[in-house]
Amino acid sequence: MISSMLLVMGPLFIGYLIVIKESMWLGKINQATAFLIHLILFLMGLSLSHLDNLSANLQIILRYTAVFFVSMTLCNLAVLPWLDKYSPLAIRSGKAQLALGQMAFQSVKLIMIVATGLVIGLLLPFDFSWVSKASEHTLSLLLLFIGIQLRTSGLSLREIILNKHGMIISLLMWLTCWLGGIISAWVLDMPLSQALAMASGFGWYSLSGILISEAYGPVFGGSSFLIELLRELGALIMIPMLISRKPCTTIGYAGATAMDFTLPLIQSTGGVRCVPVAIVSGFVLSILVPILMLCFISFAR
């Protein structure tokens, strides 16, 4: 348990303590973070290629993905609209200026990276036993950079606590995702702690897929990655359609991506008043992902 905590929280905490203000270095860190995410997803594909009974395992991945995604989405959408009804967020709807197809392509590209690793692993007769250790070291470096990025978000603790809508949205997302995880555990007959760990990704597909893969193997890691990636793709569709009528619902469903990937779309379609709510909600959920996942992973060991 202690070693798992140090593996994730150590680099993340160290990165959060590092203050970088130069835009040039921040740009390099952002580029390095994107590269490391792609590298780890490629290594995940290599790991999948060396599973016994690959075709059967792929069916398991799709089954787990479908059950978790449907369960959590239904729970999210059953509760979040109540916040729009009883504590509405006043916004001025903007006009979408972003190419949704281009944004969706960025998500699909990540699936292709995993698929590329899978195909290469199947075609090349090499020993890939080193992949697990390489993924572990790459993860530590990635978390260091993520910690730096969280620090540069510019949010103070006071700003987070005082943003009522952002805090309530993140709390509802947290609880409804867990409810979906409990339902999934019952449907799939899997340990509750493992299901709750997989339900704590909140849209952060790269980190959740990596952590679950390290803890439970590439089958569950691949499922977790796809679950959260589908959330992001769903948010890209939902935000332009519903944000003018259900801003809290759409911001909440975007999960952790509301503070980065989907934020430009939220701003352009919902207006500037949505931005601080989205940043706070996404920031809180981003902080919770490694903490909650590590807790549940530790319970299972």
PyMOL commands that set and color helices and strands:
alter all, ss='L'
color gray80, all
select helices_A, chain A and resi 2-17+23-49+54-86+100-123+131-151+157-162+164-188+192-198+205-216+218-242+247-253+255-259+263-270+274-299
alter helices_A, ss='H'
color red, helices_A
deselect
rebuild
show_as cartoon
